[in-house]
Amino acid sequence: MLPGEVKTDQQAFLQILGRLESEVGTILQLIPVGKSMGLFPNTAPLWSLVRMTFPIAESMGDLIYRNKSTARNLKCVLETEFEAVRSGYRGKAAILALLFRHSLMHADELRMLLTRGREIRWALSWSDRENHLKVTRAAPTVCGIRFDTTAFYEDLVAVCRKAVGRNWGGEVARRYNGWLALNLDKKKPPAKDAIGEIANLCGQGPA
């Protein structure tokens, strides 16, 4: 078996859950400790928390849904599985993906969303669960969505736990195991630079 390979759907979700709780959960627990030492005055490592949790949510979407687009799968898991554990995601799922996931995956700043004279602004928080996904209005065509990183982490854990208890017919394990190795020869176009570097590293000379 490859490192990380799973035999059941449940094992796949349990492995995700284990890393989520031991890594992101531990960091969340350390934030108050850091604050007591004078770190993160009046704030928290919000950008980092978003960067850690949204890719995991996207991975959950890719395991549960079969759309070719990972962005579409993220939207689906937010408006369905996340909505089932905390209301407020439905009707905002595509916005959340663009506002938070896409911005910090492709740039180093969160961005406002602009369309047809309307504007959506962002607001990140830590340990402010009661305002998670609350919509604010600064002007008739200017809205904001509050996003609490603690609440999102807890919702992600809840979604993962619920997924462990469902029957997926082996499909999740198949997809999960498919992540563990990437055959560069089958990529279109082939990853020629990486293939050449691998050949050199393995002592076979240039490809």
Secondary structure, DSSP 8 states (H G I E B T S, - for coil): --TT--SSHHHHHHHHHHHIIIIIIHHHHHHHHHHHTT-STT---HHHHHHHHHHHHHHHHHHH---S-HHHHHHHHIIIIIHHHSTT-TTTHHHHIIIIIIHHHHSSS---EEETTEEEEEEEESS-GGGTT-EEEEETTEEEEEEEHHHHHHHHHHHHHHHHTS--TTHHHHHHHHTS---GGGSSS--HHHHHHHHHHTTS---
